[in-house]
């Protein structure tokens, strides 16, 4: 059988002070007709990345409203995850080869995992390209309704990758995408739901952290908070453009010499390419002691990330391709205007000039960083609007509601 992921209990009622009673009542109404429905979410990893963070809260909240929900992860190896990382990049448009050997590895692992999927479920939700072949190899037995959840931007995929994956994806009854324009060419589903990702406002990373406490934690990593701090939180990945952030920081440093940069990431178990790109980023940083490159192997977990976002003067997410960008949501929730790449799901969150700034170049990123550092009052006002924008649109309760709505439509 596939490995089950244990999750802590969470209670919908705890979110009432944040989202209000009307939101909770709508969720409970949608859940009534789904009582005891058997749900399984299947993805590639329980650690690192936004999908795992969402499921860590979504599963227990589904249980709390009366669903029989669980989370399982597929088996894989470095050879499989190297293929799926390339697929992630190829499906987002990168020009990289897809060989017959890569296809064979992906098929072999999906066929293997399909044999491990046991039990009877009302809804099976398969997340992203890694396990997308489960329905093909398992067949519809065991699942009344099959849903493919795509967390990446497949609007302009590399045709070699899309042509390979599309037949496996097209057979799902329903699909969930972050934005309508992310739906790749030539696939159709009986049910299509547009569900932007969300954060858990009560998680250690996103619960309020007193400024003094956050500053103490960040100082423990060798950062001088008497001086300005710029932070980007992301995986070490070419799409996140950490080297472009370093270049923007250097332009800022030419104007404000005391500025510091923190690049804070997490190394995920399904991302072997990340280690290569971490090394590349470190070499680009060179001998500059004011650039701090940190990740979970330095003891940076969710709480510490929250501290960095809280204590930073400027939060950046200079992605060149971004399915959504939960780290943008997190920064906005901390009351920080975010400087984000003008791509993918970031403009859903960063309303240019109101909750942050959208940028297309290194120079623009540096210019807006300087503006926020030099105008702290405007930065604070924008940050207040940023927090409220997330409260209304991008909290986990909305995510739960959207899934319940889809399940009801598929009944």
PEFENNOR-V608831 format. One record per residue. N is the residue number from 1. PSI is psi in radians with two decimals (NA if undefined). OMEGA is omega as a letter, one per 30 degrees, with the letter a starting at -180 (none if undefined). NEAR is the number of other ideal C-beta (glycine too) atoms within 12 Angstrom. Layout:
n->N psi->PSI omega->OMEGA near->NEAR
n->N psi->PSI omega->OMEGA near->NEAR
//
This chain:
n->1 psi->2.71 omega->l near->18
n->2 psi->2.67 omega->a near->32
n->3 psi->2.25 omega->l near->21
n->4 psi->2.51 omega->l near->22
n->5 psi->2.19 omega->l near->27
n->6 psi->2.41 omega->l near->15
n->7 psi->2.66 omega->l near->26
n->8 psi->2.75 omega->l near->17
n->9 psi->2.48 omega->l near->15
n->10 psi->2.69 omega->a near->27
n->11 psi->2.24 omega->a near->17
n->12 psi->-0.66 omega->a near->36
n->13 psi->-0.50 omega->a near->20
n->14 psi->-0.30 omega->a near->22
n->15 psi->-0.10 omega->a near->34
n->16 psi->-0.80 omega->a near->19
n->17 psi->-0.37 omega->a near->15
n->18 psi->-0.81 omega->a near->28
n->19 psi->-0.29 omega->l near->31
n->20 psi->2.82 omega->a near->17
n->21 psi->-0.63 omega->a near->16
n->22 psi->-0.71 omega->l near->13
n->23 psi->-0.78 omega->a near->28
n->24 psi->-0.69 omega->a near->28
n->25 psi->-0.67 omega->l near->19
n->26 psi->-0.74 omega->l near->23
n->27 psi->-0.79 omega->a near->36
n->28 psi->-0.61 omega->l near->25
n->29 psi->-0.78 omega->a near->18
n->30 psi->-0.53 omega->a near->31
n->31 psi->-0.37 omega->a near->31
n->32 psi->-0.77 omega->a near->18
n->33 psi->0.03 omega->a near->20
n->34 psi->0.22 omega->a near->32
n->35 psi->2.26 omega->l near->20
n->36 psi->0.14 omega->l near->17
n->37 psi->2.38 omega->a near->32
n->38 psi->2.12 omega->a near->26
n->39 psi->2.39 omega->l near->41
n->40 psi->2.27 omega->l near->41
n->41 psi->2.33 omega->a near->43
n->42 psi->2.21 omega->l near->48
n->43 psi->-2.93 omega->a near->45
n->44 psi->-0.43 omega->a near->45
n->45 psi->2.60 omega->l near->37
n->46 psi->-0.03 omega->a near->29
n->47 psi->2.45 omega->l near->23
n->48 psi->2.42 omega->l near->31
n->49 psi->2.79 omega->a near->37
n->50 psi->-0.55 omega->a near->44
n->51 psi->-0.83 omega->l near->44
n->52 psi->-0.69 omega->l near->34
n->53 psi->-0.72 omega->l near->36
n->54 psi->-0.85 omega->a near->43
n->55 psi->-0.52 omega->l near->44
n->56 psi->-0.48 omega->l near->35
n->57 psi->-0.67 omega->a near->42
n->58 psi->-0.73 omega->a near->45
n->59 psi->-0.93 omega->l near->39
n->60 psi->-0.56 omega->l near->30
n->61 psi->-0.64 omega->l near->40
n->62 psi->-0.72 omega->l near->43
n->63 psi->-0.70 omega->a near->29
n->64 psi->-0.51 omega->l near->28
n->65 psi->0.17 omega->l near->37
n->66 psi->0.06 omega->l near->25
n->67 psi->2.65 omega->l near->35
n->68 psi->1.47 omega->a near->22
n->69 psi->2.52 omega->l near->37
n->70 psi->2.99 omega->a near->32
n->71 psi->2.25 omega->l near->33
n->72 psi->2.63 omega->l near->35
n->73 psi->2.57 omega->a near->33
n->74 psi->2.84 omega->l near->44
n->75 psi->2.55 omega->l near->28
n->76 psi->3.08 omega->l near->31
n->77 psi->3.10 omega->l near->20
n->78 psi->-0.69 omega->a near->17
n->79 psi->-0.66 omega->l near->18
n->80 psi->-0.82 omega->a near->34
n->81 psi->-0.46 omega->l near->32
n->82 psi->-0.69 omega->l near->28
n->83 psi->-0.77 omega->a near->39
n->84 psi->-0.51 omega->l near->42
n->85 psi->-0.74 omega->l near->41
n->86 psi->-0.67 omega->l near->33
n->87 psi->-0.72 omega->l near->43
n->88 psi->-0.82 omega->a near->43
n->89 psi->-0.74 omega->a near->32
n->90 psi->-0.71 omega->l near->34
n->91 psi->-0.36 omega->l near->40
n->92 psi->0.10 omega->l near->36
n->93 psi->-0.04 omega->a near->27
n->94 psi->2.46 omega->l near->26
n->95 psi->1.53 omega->l near->15
n->96 psi->2.62 omega->a near->23
n->97 psi->2.61 omega->l near->18
n->98 psi->1.87 omega->a near->29
n->99 psi->2.88 omega->l near->18
n->100 psi->-0.60 omega->l near->13
n->101 psi->-0.72 omega->l near->16
n->102 psi->-0.75 omega->l near->28
n->103 psi->-0.74 omega->a near->26
n->104 psi->-0.70 omega->l near->17
n->105 psi->-0.82 omega->a near->27
n->106 psi->-0.78 omega->l near->42
n->107 psi->-0.76 omega->a near->25
n->108 psi->-0.77 omega->a near->22
n->109 psi->-0.62 omega->l near->35
n->110 psi->-0.68 omega->l near->36
n->111 psi->-0.73 omega->l near->25
n->112 psi->-0.82 omega->a near->23
n->113 psi->-0.56 omega->l near->35
n->114 psi->-0.61 omega->l near->33
n->115 psi->-0.44 omega->a near->19
n->116 psi->-0.24 omega->a near->25
n->117 psi->2.00 omega->a near->36
n->118 psi->2.81 omega->l near->21
n->119 psi->3.02 omega->a near->21
n->120 psi->2.25 omega->a near->17
n->121 psi->2.62 omega->l near->33
n->122 psi->-0.63 omega->a near->28
n->123 psi->2.20 omega->l near->39
n->124 psi->2.07 omega->a near->43
n->125 psi->2.03 omega->a near->47
n->126 psi->2.15 omega->a near->46
n->127 psi->2.12 omega->l near->40
n->128 psi->-3.12 omega->a near->43
n->129 psi->-0.48 omega->a near->46
n->130 psi->-0.91 omega->a near->44
n->131 psi->0.37 omega->a near->48
n->132 psi->-0.34 omega->a near->49
n->133 psi->0.03 omega->a near->40
n->134 psi->-0.78 omega->a near->46
n->135 psi->-0.76 omega->a near->34
n->136 psi->-0.80 omega->a near->26
n->137 psi->-0.47 omega->a near->27
n->138 psi->-0.58 omega->a near->32
n->139 psi->2.95 omega->a near->17
n->140 psi->-0.21 omega->l near->20
n->141 psi->2.47 omega->a near->16
n->142 psi->-0.29 omega->l near->27
n->143 psi->2.06 omega->l near->32
n->144 psi->-0.74 omega->a near->21
n->145 psi->2.27 omega->l near->33
n->146 psi->2.32 omega->a near->41
n->147 psi->2.32 omega->l near->41
n->148 psi->2.18 omega->a near->46
n->149 psi->2.00 omega->a near->43
n->150 psi->2.09 omega->a near->45
n->151 psi->0.02 omega->a near->41
n->152 psi->2.96 omega->a near->47
n->153 psi->1.81 omega->l near->34
n->154 psi->0.43 omega->a near->40
n->155 psi->-0.57 omega->a near->25
n->156 psi->1.15 omega->a near->23
n->157 psi->2.76 omega->l near->35
n->158 psi->2.12 omega->a near->25
n->159 psi->-0.58 omega->l near->19
n->160 psi->-0.74 omega->a near->24
n->161 psi->-0.76 omega->a near->37
n->162 psi->-0.72 omega->l near->31
n->163 psi->-0.53 omega->l near->21
n->164 psi->-0.80 omega->a near->30
n->165 psi->-0.56 omega->a near->42
n->166 psi->-0.75 omega->a near->30
n->167 psi->-0.49 omega->l near->19
n->168 psi->-0.54 omega->a near->33
n->169 psi->-0.67 omega->a near->41
n->170 psi->-0.33 omega->a near->25
n->171 psi->-0.11 omega->l near->27
n->172 psi->2.50 omega->l near->39
n->173 psi->-0.64 omega->a near->30
n->174 psi->2.71 omega->l near->37
n->175 psi->2.60 omega->l near->40
n->176 psi->2.15 omega->l near->41
n->177 psi->2.78 omega->l near->37
n->178 psi->-0.69 omega->l near->39
n->179 psi->2.63 omega->a near->30
n->180 psi->-0.63 omega->a near->20
n->181 psi->-0.12 omega->l near->19
n->182 psi->-0.22 omega->a near->35
n->183 psi->2.10 omega->a near->29
n->184 psi->2.90 omega->a near->36
n->185 psi->2.42 omega->l near->20
n->186 psi->0.16 omega->l near->16
n->187 psi->2.51 omega->l near->27
n->188 psi->2.55 omega->a near->17
n->189 psi->2.61 omega->l near->29
n->190 psi->-0.65 omega->l near->19
n->191 psi->2.24 omega->l near->26
n->192 psi->2.13 omega->l near->25
n->193 psi->2.40 omega->l near->33
n->194 psi->1.94 omega->a near->25
n->195 psi->1.68 omega->l near->38
n->196 psi->2.55 omega->l near->36
n->197 psi->3.00 omega->a near->46
n->198 psi->2.95 omega->l near->41
n->199 psi->2.79 omega->l near->45
n->200 psi->1.93 omega->a near->43
n->201 psi->-0.17 omega->a near->33
n->202 psi->0.03 omega->l near->30
n->203 psi->2.78 omega->l near->33
n->204 psi->-0.58 omega->a near->23
n->205 psi->-0.61 omega->a near->36
n->206 psi->-0.20 omega->l near->38
n->207 psi->2.64 omega->a near->25
n->208 psi->2.32 omega->l near->22
n->209 psi->2.13 omega->l near->29
n->210 psi->2.45 omega->a near->14
n->211 psi->-0.76 omega->a near->21
n->212 psi->-0.70 omega->l near->14
n->213 psi->-0.78 omega->l near->19
n->214 psi->-0.74 omega->a near->32
n->215 psi->-0.68 omega->l near->23
n->216 psi->-0.74 omega->l near->18
n->217 psi->-0.82 omega->a near->31
n->218 psi->-0.68 omega->l near->36
n->219 psi->-0.54 omega->l near->23
n->220 psi->-0.26 omega->l near->21
n->221 psi->0.27 omega->l near->29
n->222 psi->0.33 omega->a near->18
n->223 psi->2.36 omega->a near->36
n->224 psi->1.81 omega->a near->20
n->225 psi->0.11 omega->l near->27
n->226 psi->-0.17 omega->l near->13
n->227 psi->2.75 omega->a near->22
n->228 psi->2.54 omega->l near->31
n->229 psi->2.20 omega->l near->42
n->230 psi->2.38 omega->a near->47
n->231 psi->2.39 omega->l near->49
n->232 psi->2.27 omega->l near->48
n->233 psi->2.12 omega->l near->45
n->234 psi->2.86 omega->l near->50
n->235 psi->2.77 omega->l near->41
n->236 psi->1.80 omega->a near->38
n->237 psi->2.41 omega->a near->42
n->238 psi->-0.55 omega->a near->30
n->239 psi->-0.40 omega->a near->35
n->240 psi->-0.22 omega->l near->40
n->241 psi->0.87 omega->l near->35
n->242 psi->-0.51 omega->l near->42
n->243 psi->-0.59 omega->l near->33
n->244 psi->-0.61 omega->l near->34
n->245 psi->-0.73 omega->l near->43
n->246 psi->-0.74 omega->l near->35
n->247 psi->-0.71 omega->l near->29
n->248 psi->-0.74 omega->l near->37
n->249 psi->-0.71 omega->a near->41
n->250 psi->-0.62 omega->l near->28
n->251 psi->-0.71 omega->l near->25
n->252 psi->-0.73 omega->a near->36
n->253 psi->-0.47 omega->l near->25
n->254 psi->-0.43 omega->l near->15
n->255 psi->-0.68 omega->a near->19
n->256 psi->1.65 omega->a near->26
n->257 psi->-0.40 omega->a near->14
n->258 psi->0.00 omega->a near->19
n->259 psi->2.59 omega->l near->33
n->260 psi->2.75 omega->l near->36
n->261 psi->2.31 omega->l near->46
n->262 psi->2.17 omega->l near->46
n->263 psi->1.91 omega->a near->48
n->264 psi->2.12 omega->a near->49
n->265 psi->3.11 omega->l near->37
n->266 psi->2.39 omega->a near->37
n->267 psi->1.98 omega->a near->30
n->268 psi->2.64 omega->a near->34
n->269 psi->-0.35 omega->a near->29
n->270 psi->0.45 omega->a near->38
n->271 psi->1.17 omega->l near->38
n->272 psi->-0.49 omega->l near->27
n->273 psi->-0.45 omega->a near->30
n->274 psi->-0.66 omega->a near->33
n->275 psi->-0.70 omega->l near->24
n->276 psi->-0.77 omega->a near->18
n->277 psi->-0.49 omega->l near->30
n->278 psi->-0.79 omega->l near->34
n->279 psi->-0.72 omega->l near->17
n->280 psi->-0.73 omega->l near->20
n->281 psi->-0.74 omega->l near->35
n->282 psi->-0.70 omega->l near->24
n->283 psi->-0.61 omega->l near->17
n->284 psi->-0.56 omega->l near->26
n->285 psi->-0.53 omega->l near->28
n->286 psi->-2.43 omega->a near->15
n->287 psi->0.26 omega->a near->9
n->288 psi->1.92 omega->a near->21
n->289 psi->-0.20 omega->l near->13
n->290 psi->0.02 omega->l near->28
n->291 psi->2.10 omega->a near->34
n->292 psi->2.03 omega->l near->33
n->293 psi->2.00 omega->a near->39
n->294 psi->2.63 omega->l near->37
n->295 psi->-3.03 omega->a near->33
n->296 psi->-0.40 omega->l near->26
n->297 psi->-0.14 omega->l near->17
n->298 psi->0.12 omega->a near->22
n->299 psi->0.35 omega->l near->17
n->300 psi->1.84 omega->l near->31
n->301 psi->-2.90 omega->a near->23
n->302 psi->-0.75 omega->a near->33
n->303 psi->-0.78 omega->a near->22
n->304 psi->-0.66 omega->l near->34
n->305 psi->-0.78 omega->l near->45
n->306 psi->-0.66 omega->l near->39
n->307 psi->-0.75 omega->l near->41
n->308 psi->-0.76 omega->a near->48
n->309 psi->-0.64 omega->a near->48
n->310 psi->-0.68 omega->a near->37
n->311 psi->-0.21 omega->a near->40
n->312 psi->2.63 omega->l near->45
n->313 psi->-0.61 omega->l near->42
n->314 psi->2.35 omega->l near->47
n->315 psi->2.28 omega->a near->50
n->316 psi->2.55 omega->l near->53
n->317 psi->1.45 omega->a near->53
n->318 psi->0.94 omega->a near->52
n->319 psi->2.59 omega->l near->43
n->320 psi->-0.24 omega->l near->32
n->321 psi->2.31 omega->a near->33
n->322 psi->2.05 omega->l near->42
n->323 psi->-0.85 omega->l near->40
n->324 psi->-1.07 omega->l near->41
n->325 psi->1.25 omega->a near->48
n->326 psi->-0.45 omega->l near->47
n->327 psi->-0.46 omega->l near->49
n->328 psi->-0.84 omega->l near->49
n->329 psi->-0.78 omega->a near->49
n->330 psi->-0.80 omega->l near->47
n->331 psi->-0.77 omega->l near->48
n->332 psi->-0.71 omega->a near->43
n->333 psi->-0.50 omega->l near->43
n->334 psi->0.07 omega->a near->38
n->335 psi->0.49 omega->l near->33
n->336 psi->2.25 omega->l near->46
n->337 psi->2.41 omega->a near->44
n->338 psi->2.35 omega->l near->53
n->339 psi->1.96 omega->a near->51
n->340 psi->2.64 omega->l near->47
n->341 psi->2.45 omega->a near->40
n->342 psi->1.09 omega->a near->29
n->343 psi->2.72 omega->l near->34
n->344 psi->-2.29 omega->a near->37
n->345 psi->-0.03 omega->a near->40
n->346 psi->-0.74 omega->l near->43
n->347 psi->-0.31 omega->l near->29
n->348 psi->-0.51 omega->a near->36
n->349 psi->-0.79 omega->a near->47
n->350 psi->1.79 omega->l near->43
n->351 psi->1.93 omega->a near->25
n->352 psi->2.15 omega->l near->23
n->353 psi->-0.12 omega->a near->19
n->354 psi->-0.89 omega->l near->22
n->355 psi->0.10 omega->a near->39
n->356 psi->-2.76 omega->a near->45
n->357 psi->2.45 omega->l near->40
n->358 psi->2.32 omega->a near->34
n->359 psi->2.65 omega->a near->35
n->360 psi->-0.20 omega->a near->23
n->361 psi->2.86 omega->l near->21
n->362 psi->-0.73 omega->a near->26
n->363 psi->-0.73 omega->l near->19
n->364 psi->-0.66 omega->l near->25
n->365 psi->-0.78 omega->l near->41
n->366 psi->-0.74 omega->a near->34
n->367 psi->-0.80 omega->a near->22
n->368 psi->-0.55 omega->l near->39
n->369 psi->-0.81 omega->l near->45
n->370 psi->-0.73 omega->a near->28
n->371 psi->-0.84 omega->a near->26
n->372 psi->-0.65 omega->l near->38
n->373 psi->-0.58 omega->a near->30
n->374 psi->-0.15 omega->a near->19
n->375 psi->1.21 omega->a near->19
n->376 psi->-0.55 omega->l near->17
n->377 psi->-0.78 omega->l near->12
n->378 psi->-0.67 omega->l near->20
n->379 psi->-0.74 omega->a near->31
n->380 psi->-0.75 omega->l near->17
n->381 psi->-0.77 omega->l near->20
n->382 psi->-0.66 omega->a near->34
n->383 psi->-0.63 omega->l near->33
n->384 psi->-0.73 omega->l near->22
n->385 psi->-0.60 omega->l near->26
n->386 psi->-0.79 omega->l near->39
n->387 psi->-0.78 omega->a near->35
n->388 psi->-0.62 omega->l near->21
n->389 psi->-0.72 omega->l near->28
n->390 psi->-0.73 omega->a near->41
n->391 psi->-0.68 omega->a near->29
n->392 psi->-0.45 omega->a near->21
n->393 psi->-0.43 omega->a near->31
n->394 psi->0.64 omega->l near->40
n->395 psi->2.71 omega->a near->41
n->396 psi->-0.46 omega->l near->45
n->397 psi->-0.63 omega->l near->45
n->398 psi->-0.63 omega->l near->35
n->399 psi->-0.80 omega->l near->41
n->400 psi->-0.82 omega->l near->42
n->401 psi->-0.76 omega->a near->34
n->402 psi->-0.71 omega->l near->33
n->403 psi->-0.76 omega->l near->42
n->404 psi->-0.69 omega->l near->37
n->405 psi->-0.77 omega->l near->26
n->406 psi->-0.79 omega->l near->32
n->407 psi->-0.74 omega->l near->38
n->408 psi->-0.70 omega->l near->26
n->409 psi->-0.47 omega->a near->23
n->410 psi->-0.18 omega->a near->31
n->411 psi->NA omega->none near->18
//
